[in-house]
């Protein structure tokens, strides 16, 4: 199959599922059990593991990690679920390659540090596995992203980035409103990752966040690997929480695409100040020069004329917010003030409505259908939906609702923003990973309550 056929047939397969009656599909496939392996059972990997263990249609066949603490926790999870223990692979950083030799694997879930994602995705595809679910992001360099896209095309396989915020309840209600025309034509959108991570970047991965100053050297916890990115890189290091939902609102890769971007970065003070305040000026980590600016702002221009503003803000004191703003010719939603305004329909002119009324009224059919099953799953239930959609795609042998072109476009914002900042805030062109097929591909994400 050539590249053009792969792109078109992947889109057609996903579109065909989006319009079929969900009850028939689900009933026809409940007996099939999906054989899944997980690379990385740290704290995030254990979130995925817990959701997989809930399902009668999933067999967790193998797990892999180099951290004994995390393996002990994962095996305890499995034992408590009543499921049989899977094969365990450990011992060195390439133990996952041995795991890929496991017979009959249908799918792989990758929940490891960012720098391993590209190699593990491509290794999984080369082993013959047709479905790979990867935590964000899918690569470090721009070339990494091209390599993953080419590998998926070569092996006629599916790579889904497990971006859970696309399934957040308010985000999906707004998607429902966008598609019903409540906001009119889309004009401007905003989002980001605005989350105080100072304590996450300095902890041992097990203890409750206590404001320490150490970057753990005992295992691949976030305080070891994630903090190193803040030392050596300056750009939007985590764009996908914001850009994923935005991309669905304006049909990126499916009738629209990103054209170019420009990024600016502030000075870096937050992490240094955290170390000084918490552990004093004589602590060894007080001498580190962090490269990551405290606030990174990225502007993107789209083919259909929309503009996007993304912000990465993880080193300063602030409450959590993804900063969504969806603005069209008829109205606007902003998540920070929990407000919606629709001209001619809001209670008073030029005054915000409480968003809850609108969000309840336009609750997405997916949430109406699966909210009971999502109860108790991570991040307010949205973790259930992203794992559910991945597993259902495997069971039905169809394209995932978010595909390798989505993964590449969203994730590539990081190296492109680094490039823009390095060039003195120059505007840089955005690659078209679909090779021009974005003009013909149709939107497929969350049109019905199929999955």
Backbone torsions as a table, in degrees:
resi	resn	phi	psi	omega
1	UNK	NA	128.4	178.9
2	UNK	-81.5	173.2	-172.7
3	UNK	-61.3	-43.6	-178.5
4	UNK	-62.5	-43.7	179.6
5	UNK	-64.1	-39.7	179.7
6	UNK	-60.0	-46.6	-178.6
7	UNK	-62.8	-47.6	-176.7
8	UNK	-67.0	-43.9	-177.4
9	UNK	-69.9	-34.2	176.3
10	UNK	-61.8	-45.4	178.8
11	UNK	-64.5	-39.8	179.7
12	UNK	-66.3	-38.6	179.8
13	UNK	-63.9	-44.6	179.0
14	UNK	-65.7	-41.5	-178.9
15	UNK	-64.2	-37.0	-178.9
16	UNK	-65.0	-35.6	177.5
17	UNK	-70.0	-36.1	-174.3
18	UNK	-63.1	-21.5	-177.2
19	UNK	-110.6	0.8	179.7
20	UNK	-86.2	152.0	179.5
21	UNK	-63.0	124.1	-174.0
22	UNK	-65.9	-36.3	-176.0
23	UNK	-61.0	-40.5	179.6
24	UNK	-66.7	-44.2	-179.4
25	UNK	-61.7	-47.5	-176.0
26	UNK	-66.3	-42.4	-179.5
27	UNK	-63.2	-36.1	-176.4
28	UNK	-74.0	-14.0	-172.8
29	UNK	-122.1	4.1	-175.8
30	UNK	-63.6	-27.2	-175.9
31	UNK	-80.0	-19.7	-178.9
32	UNK	-74.9	129.7	178.5
33	UNK	-104.1	128.2	-178.2
34	UNK	-91.5	130.4	-179.1
35	UNK	-96.2	111.9	-171.3
36	UNK	-119.0	144.5	171.1
37	UNK	-121.4	151.7	-179.3
38	UNK	-122.7	126.5	171.6
39	UNK	-100.4	110.5	-178.5
40	UNK	99.7	99.5	177.4
41	UNK	-115.3	42.8	168.0
42	UNK	-70.4	-162.8	-173.5
43	UNK	-61.2	-38.8	177.7
44	UNK	-72.7	-41.5	177.7
45	UNK	-60.4	-34.5	178.3
46	UNK	-68.4	-30.2	173.0
47	UNK	-59.4	-47.3	178.9
48	UNK	-65.4	-41.6	-179.6
49	UNK	-58.7	-44.8	-179.3
50	UNK	-58.8	-41.2	-179.8
51	UNK	-70.1	-37.3	177.6
52	UNK	-66.7	-37.5	-179.3
53	UNK	-67.7	-22.6	177.4
54	UNK	-69.7	-22.8	-167.1
55	UNK	-94.0	131.7	175.8
56	UNK	-73.9	-17.5	-176.9
57	UNK	-94.9	13.0	-179.6
58	UNK	-128.4	134.3	168.3
59	UNK	-112.4	118.5	173.5
60	UNK	-81.0	103.9	-170.4
61	UNK	-88.8	-26.6	-176.9
62	UNK	-158.4	147.3	173.0
63	UNK	-132.7	154.2	-177.3
64	UNK	-142.6	133.6	173.4
65	UNK	-163.4	156.3	177.6
66	UNK	-100.6	-4.3	-177.2
67	UNK	-100.2	111.9	-177.5
68	UNK	-61.3	-35.3	179.1
69	UNK	-59.9	-43.5	-178.0
70	UNK	-71.1	-36.7	177.0
71	UNK	-63.3	-40.4	177.9
72	UNK	-61.0	-45.4	180.0
73	UNK	-63.8	-42.1	-178.8
74	UNK	-65.9	-43.4	-180.0
75	UNK	-65.0	-33.7	176.8
76	UNK	-66.3	-40.7	175.2
77	UNK	-55.8	-47.2	-176.1
78	UNK	-66.5	-44.2	179.2
79	UNK	-60.5	-43.9	-179.3
80	UNK	-66.1	-23.1	179.8
81	UNK	-78.9	-15.2	-176.7
82	UNK	86.1	0.1	178.0
83	UNK	-84.4	157.9	178.5
84	UNK	-73.7	148.3	179.5
85	UNK	-67.7	135.6	178.3
86	UNK	-81.7	175.6	170.3
87	UNK	-66.1	141.0	-177.4
88	UNK	-117.3	129.5	-179.9
89	UNK	-119.5	127.7	-177.5
90	UNK	-158.5	-173.2	174.2
91	UNK	112.6	-39.3	176.5
92	UNK	-155.5	170.5	-172.1
93	UNK	-69.9	-9.2	177.5
94	UNK	-110.4	18.5	177.3
95	UNK	-61.5	-26.2	-179.6
96	UNK	-62.7	-28.5	179.1
97	UNK	-66.7	-37.0	175.5
98	UNK	-66.6	-37.5	179.5
99	UNK	-62.2	-33.6	-178.6
100	UNK	-66.7	-11.3	176.2
101	UNK	-81.8	-6.3	178.3
102	UNK	-58.1	130.9	-176.2
103	UNK	-72.4	139.4	168.6
104	UNK	79.6	14.9	-180.0
105	UNK	-69.0	131.8	176.5
106	UNK	-91.5	-31.4	-172.1
107	UNK	-155.0	156.1	176.6
108	UNK	-125.6	139.3	169.1
109	UNK	-115.7	129.5	-176.4
110	UNK	-112.0	121.3	179.5
111	UNK	-136.3	65.0	-176.1
112	UNK	-121.9	174.3	174.6
113	UNK	-55.6	152.3	-171.3
114	UNK	-53.8	-41.0	-171.5
115	UNK	-67.5	-11.6	179.1
116	UNK	-94.9	-13.0	-169.4
117	UNK	-61.4	-49.2	-177.6
118	UNK	-57.9	-48.7	-177.4
119	UNK	-62.9	-40.7	-178.2
120	UNK	-72.3	-37.6	176.6
121	UNK	-61.8	-51.3	-177.1
122	UNK	-66.3	-39.6	176.6
123	UNK	-60.2	-39.4	178.3
124	UNK	-65.1	-43.7	179.4
125	UNK	-64.4	-41.7	-179.4
126	UNK	-67.6	-22.8	177.7
127	UNK	-78.9	-6.9	178.7
128	UNK	103.7	-0.7	179.3
129	UNK	-75.8	131.2	-172.8
130	UNK	-94.7	-12.1	-179.5
131	UNK	-131.1	121.0	178.0
132	UNK	-124.6	124.1	173.0
133	UNK	-108.3	119.0	-176.3
134	UNK	-117.5	136.7	167.4
135	UNK	-61.3	158.5	177.9
136	UNK	-70.3	146.2	-3.5
137	UNK	-97.9	-177.8	-177.9
138	UNK	-103.7	1.0	178.8
139	UNK	-173.4	168.8	177.9
140	UNK	-100.4	-53.6	-179.4
141	UNK	-92.1	164.9	175.9
142	UNK	-63.5	-36.1	178.5
143	UNK	-63.2	-35.3	175.4
144	UNK	-54.1	-42.3	-176.9
145	UNK	-67.6	-42.4	175.0
146	UNK	-62.0	-39.7	-179.3
147	UNK	-62.7	-40.9	179.3
148	UNK	-66.9	-43.7	178.9
149	UNK	-60.1	-48.0	-178.4
150	UNK	-62.9	-38.0	-179.9
151	UNK	-66.0	-42.2	178.2
152	UNK	-62.6	-41.2	178.6
153	UNK	-66.8	-43.7	-178.4
154	UNK	-60.1	-40.7	-175.2
155	UNK	-97.4	5.5	179.2
156	UNK	51.1	48.8	-173.1
157	UNK	-123.0	172.7	-173.9
158	UNK	-117.0	128.0	175.9
159	UNK	-120.1	117.3	179.6
160	UNK	-115.8	121.6	172.3
161	UNK	-78.6	128.5	-171.2
162	UNK	-83.9	63.9	-179.1
163	UNK	-82.9	99.3	-171.0
164	UNK	-72.4	-25.7	-175.9
165	UNK	-65.0	-22.8	174.9
166	UNK	-58.6	-21.3	-178.3
167	UNK	-105.5	9.7	177.4
168	UNK	-63.4	142.7	-169.2
169	UNK	-61.7	-46.1	-180.0
170	UNK	-68.3	-36.1	178.2
171	UNK	-60.5	-41.8	-179.0
172	UNK	-74.8	-32.2	175.5
173	UNK	-64.2	-41.1	177.8
174	UNK	-66.1	-37.5	174.5
175	UNK	-58.1	-42.6	177.6
176	UNK	-60.8	-41.8	178.6
177	UNK	-66.4	-41.3	178.5
178	UNK	-59.0	-46.1	-175.9
179	UNK	-72.9	-20.2	174.8
180	UNK	-91.4	3.3	173.0
181	UNK	82.6	11.9	-176.7
182	UNK	-62.1	-35.7	-178.2
183	UNK	-90.3	-2.7	-176.4
184	UNK	76.8	-151.2	178.9
185	UNK	-78.3	134.6	-178.6
186	UNK	-67.7	136.4	-178.6
187	UNK	-121.2	-52.6	-173.9
188	UNK	-144.5	140.4	-178.7
189	UNK	-137.0	148.2	178.4
190	UNK	-136.6	153.3	176.3
191	UNK	-173.2	-175.8	179.3
192	UNK	167.1	-167.5	175.2
193	UNK	-126.9	97.2	-175.8
194	UNK	-117.3	93.0	-165.7
195	UNK	-151.8	118.2	179.3
196	UNK	-67.2	104.7	-177.2
197	UNK	-106.3	15.9	-175.3
198	UNK	-59.2	-42.9	-179.4
199	UNK	-75.8	-29.8	176.0
200	UNK	-65.0	-37.7	-177.1
201	UNK	-77.8	-9.4	177.6
202	UNK	-134.7	75.9	175.3
203	UNK	-159.0	174.4	-174.9
204	UNK	-97.3	5.8	175.8
205	UNK	84.6	-8.7	-179.9
206	UNK	-118.9	-49.3	-177.4
207	UNK	-66.9	155.5	172.7
208	UNK	-61.5	149.3	-178.2
209	UNK	-56.8	121.6	-175.9
210	UNK	-126.8	9.4	175.2
211	UNK	77.2	30.8	178.2
212	UNK	-72.5	-178.6	-177.8
213	UNK	-123.5	5.8	-173.7
214	UNK	-94.5	146.6	168.5
215	UNK	-102.8	105.0	-171.8
216	UNK	-52.8	132.2	178.0
217	UNK	-108.2	8.5	-175.8
218	UNK	-87.9	-20.4	-177.1
219	UNK	-167.5	-178.4	-176.8
220	UNK	-86.6	55.5	173.9
221	UNK	-82.5	166.0	-176.6
222	UNK	-59.3	-34.9	-178.4
223	UNK	-70.5	-7.3	172.4
224	UNK	-97.2	-54.9	-170.9
225	UNK	-88.3	-39.4	-174.7
226	UNK	-68.4	-37.4	-178.2
227	UNK	-66.1	-31.4	179.5
228	UNK	-63.5	-33.0	176.4
229	UNK	-64.2	-34.1	178.2
230	UNK	-70.6	-22.2	179.6
231	UNK	-79.5	-39.5	-167.9
232	UNK	-109.1	-8.7	-173.5
233	UNK	-127.5	148.0	176.9
234	UNK	-133.6	107.9	-178.8
235	UNK	174.9	-175.8	175.1
236	UNK	-79.5	95.8	-172.7
237	UNK	-79.0	-8.4	-174.7
238	UNK	-148.8	67.6	-172.8
239	UNK	-83.5	-15.1	-162.2
240	UNK	-74.1	-29.2	177.4
241	UNK	-59.6	-38.2	-179.9
242	UNK	-82.9	-45.4	-171.3
243	UNK	-77.4	-26.8	-179.3
244	UNK	-57.1	-59.2	177.7
245	UNK	-59.3	-40.9	179.9
246	UNK	-59.5	-42.4	-179.8
247	UNK	-60.2	-37.7	177.4
248	UNK	-68.8	-37.3	-179.1
249	UNK	-61.7	-34.2	-174.7
250	UNK	-117.5	17.7	169.1
251	UNK	59.8	45.6	177.0
252	UNK	-64.7	136.8	-175.4
253	UNK	72.1	1.0	-179.1
254	UNK	-140.5	67.7	-176.5
255	UNK	102.6	-3.2	-179.2
256	UNK	-155.5	161.4	174.9
257	UNK	-157.3	162.6	173.1
258	UNK	-75.5	133.0	180.0
259	UNK	-96.9	-48.2	-178.8
260	UNK	-158.8	167.6	177.4
261	UNK	-145.3	160.9	177.2
262	UNK	-142.6	132.8	-176.1
263	UNK	-125.5	146.1	174.4
264	UNK	-127.2	147.5	-178.8
265	UNK	-130.7	135.9	175.9
266	UNK	-78.8	178.0	171.1
267	UNK	-66.4	161.0	-179.2
268	UNK	-104.6	116.1	179.2
269	UNK	-134.0	-31.2	-167.4
270	UNK	-59.7	-49.5	-176.8
271	UNK	-68.1	-38.7	177.4
272	UNK	-61.9	-46.7	179.9
273	UNK	-62.1	-36.0	178.5
274	UNK	-61.3	-45.4	179.8
275	UNK	-64.3	-43.7	-179.3
276	UNK	-61.6	-48.3	-177.3
277	UNK	-67.2	-35.3	-173.1
278	UNK	-86.0	-40.9	-171.3
279	UNK	-127.5	0.0	174.4
280	UNK	92.4	160.5	-175.0
281	UNK	-69.4	-14.9	-178.2
282	UNK	-91.2	-3.8	179.1
283	UNK	-66.0	140.1	-178.6
284	UNK	-53.8	-36.6	-178.1
285	UNK	-74.2	-8.6	174.8
286	UNK	-72.2	-14.1	-179.0
287	UNK	-92.0	-4.3	-178.5
288	UNK	-74.4	135.2	172.0
289	UNK	-96.6	101.5	-179.1
290	UNK	-75.3	129.3	-177.5
291	UNK	-83.3	-32.2	-175.2
292	UNK	-65.5	119.7	174.7
293	UNK	-62.7	146.6	-175.6
294	UNK	-62.5	-36.4	176.6
295	UNK	-130.4	120.5	177.0
296	UNK	-110.8	126.3	-177.6
297	UNK	-116.3	127.7	-178.0
298	UNK	-124.9	129.8	175.3
299	UNK	-109.0	136.5	-178.4
300	UNK	-126.8	137.2	174.3
301	UNK	-105.9	138.6	-176.9
302	UNK	-111.5	158.2	-176.3
303	UNK	-61.4	-32.9	-178.2
304	UNK	-90.1	9.4	172.0
305	UNK	98.5	-4.6	178.5
306	UNK	-75.4	155.7	169.7
307	UNK	-116.9	151.6	-179.3
308	UNK	-130.6	138.5	173.0
309	UNK	-120.9	122.9	177.6
310	UNK	-115.5	144.6	175.2
311	UNK	-133.0	136.2	175.3
312	UNK	-112.5	119.0	-170.4
313	UNK	-146.5	91.1	-173.1
314	UNK	-127.1	3.9	-172.5
315	UNK	-116.0	3.8	-177.6
316	UNK	-121.4	158.1	177.4
317	UNK	-67.6	126.0	177.9
318	UNK	-170.6	151.6	169.7
319	UNK	-69.2	156.7	179.4
320	UNK	-67.9	136.8	172.8
321	UNK	-163.6	142.4	172.8
322	UNK	-94.9	-3.8	169.8
323	UNK	62.0	37.0	-177.3
324	UNK	-70.1	139.3	170.9
325	UNK	-142.4	124.1	178.8
326	UNK	-122.3	113.0	-171.3
327	UNK	-127.6	127.9	179.2
328	UNK	-130.5	-172.1	-177.2
329	UNK	-69.4	-17.6	-177.9
330	UNK	-112.1	-11.1	-176.6
331	UNK	175.3	-173.5	-170.9
332	UNK	-152.3	144.9	169.2
333	UNK	-122.0	135.2	172.4
334	UNK	-132.1	125.2	-175.2
335	UNK	-79.0	-24.5	-176.9
336	UNK	-64.8	-43.6	179.1
337	UNK	-95.9	7.3	179.1
338	UNK	51.5	44.6	-175.2
339	UNK	-124.6	148.6	172.7
340	UNK	-133.2	140.4	173.5
341	UNK	-134.6	122.2	177.4
342	UNK	-120.2	116.7	-175.5
343	UNK	-60.9	129.8	178.8
344	UNK	83.6	-8.5	-179.1
345	UNK	-124.4	-22.9	176.9
346	UNK	-69.0	160.2	-173.0
347	UNK	-60.1	-41.2	-178.7
348	UNK	-136.5	144.2	178.3
349	UNK	-63.4	137.7	175.3
350	UNK	63.4	21.7	176.7
351	UNK	-131.1	141.2	-178.4
352	UNK	-68.9	140.1	163.7
353	UNK	-87.9	150.8	168.6
354	UNK	-63.6	123.3	-174.5
355	UNK	-61.0	-25.8	-172.6
356	UNK	-57.9	-40.2	179.7
357	UNK	-59.2	-47.1	180.0
358	UNK	-65.5	-44.1	-176.7
359	UNK	-66.5	-36.6	176.7
360	UNK	-66.7	-42.0	-178.1
361	UNK	-65.1	-36.8	-176.4
362	UNK	-108.5	27.7	175.8
363	UNK	-49.4	132.0	-175.3
364	UNK	-67.9	142.7	179.4
365	UNK	-54.5	-31.5	177.0
366	UNK	-59.6	-43.1	-179.5
367	UNK	-71.6	-37.2	177.0
368	UNK	-60.8	-35.3	-175.8
369	UNK	-80.9	-42.9	-168.2
370	UNK	-112.6	9.6	-174.1
371	UNK	-60.3	-33.8	179.9
372	UNK	-66.6	-42.8	178.7
373	UNK	-67.7	-28.4	-178.2
374	UNK	-79.3	-14.8	-177.2
375	UNK	-56.4	130.0	176.9
376	UNK	88.0	-9.3	178.2
377	UNK	-81.9	165.1	-170.3
378	UNK	-65.5	156.4	175.6
379	UNK	54.9	47.2	174.4
380	UNK	68.8	20.6	176.8
381	UNK	103.3	-17.0	-174.7
382	UNK	-70.8	-22.6	175.0
383	UNK	-61.1	-38.3	177.9
384	UNK	-57.4	-46.2	-173.5
385	UNK	-66.3	-40.3	-176.9
386	UNK	-70.5	-37.5	176.3
387	UNK	-71.2	-40.7	-180.0
388	UNK	-59.9	-45.5	-178.4
389	UNK	-65.8	-36.2	178.1
390	UNK	-65.7	-49.2	-178.1
391	UNK	-65.1	-40.4	178.9
392	UNK	-63.8	-35.5	176.5
393	UNK	-63.4	-41.1	178.4
394	UNK	-64.1	-46.5	-178.4
395	UNK	-59.4	-38.8	-175.0
396	UNK	-90.3	-6.7	-179.5
397	UNK	57.4	48.8	178.8
398	UNK	-127.8	169.8	177.6
399	UNK	-63.1	144.4	176.2
400	UNK	-70.6	151.0	-176.4
401	UNK	-66.6	-24.5	171.4
402	UNK	-119.3	120.5	-169.1
403	UNK	-109.2	-171.3	-174.6
404	UNK	-65.5	-29.8	178.9
405	UNK	-71.6	-36.7	172.7
406	UNK	-63.1	-48.5	-179.1
407	UNK	-56.2	-46.1	-177.6
408	UNK	-66.3	-45.5	-177.6
409	UNK	-64.0	-43.2	-178.4
410	UNK	-69.8	-44.4	-174.9
411	UNK	-73.2	-30.7	-177.5
412	UNK	-67.0	-13.5	176.5
413	UNK	-57.2	-32.8	-178.7
414	UNK	-63.2	-60.1	-179.8
415	UNK	-64.0	-30.7	178.2
416	UNK	-68.4	-38.4	177.8
417	UNK	-68.1	-38.0	175.1
418	UNK	-60.6	-41.9	179.7
419	UNK	-64.2	-44.2	-179.7
420	UNK	-60.9	-45.6	-179.9
421	UNK	-64.9	-42.9	179.8
422	UNK	-61.5	-32.1	-179.2
423	UNK	-88.2	14.1	179.2
424	UNK	79.3	36.7	176.9
425	UNK	71.4	30.4	176.6
426	UNK	-70.4	150.9	171.6
427	UNK	-77.7	130.2	-179.4
428	UNK	-118.3	146.7	-179.5
429	UNK	-74.0	145.6	179.7
430	UNK	-95.4	127.1	179.7
431	UNK	-68.1	150.3	175.3
432	UNK	-99.9	97.9	-176.9
433	UNK	-68.8	-18.3	-179.3
434	UNK	-86.2	-5.0	179.8
435	UNK	63.0	37.4	178.1
436	UNK	92.1	-9.3	-176.6
437	UNK	-76.9	-8.2	176.2
438	UNK	-58.2	-25.8	-178.7
439	UNK	-70.8	-19.8	-173.4
440	UNK	-115.2	-17.9	-178.3
441	UNK	-74.2	145.0	-176.8
442	UNK	-104.3	147.4	176.3
443	UNK	-60.1	140.4	-179.1
444	UNK	-130.9	-14.1	-171.7
445	UNK	-73.8	121.1	166.4
446	UNK	53.9	52.1	174.8
447	UNK	-88.1	-28.9	179.6
448	UNK	-132.1	-173.3	178.7
449	UNK	-95.8	27.4	-179.4
450	UNK	-56.2	-59.2	176.6
451	UNK	-163.5	NA	NA
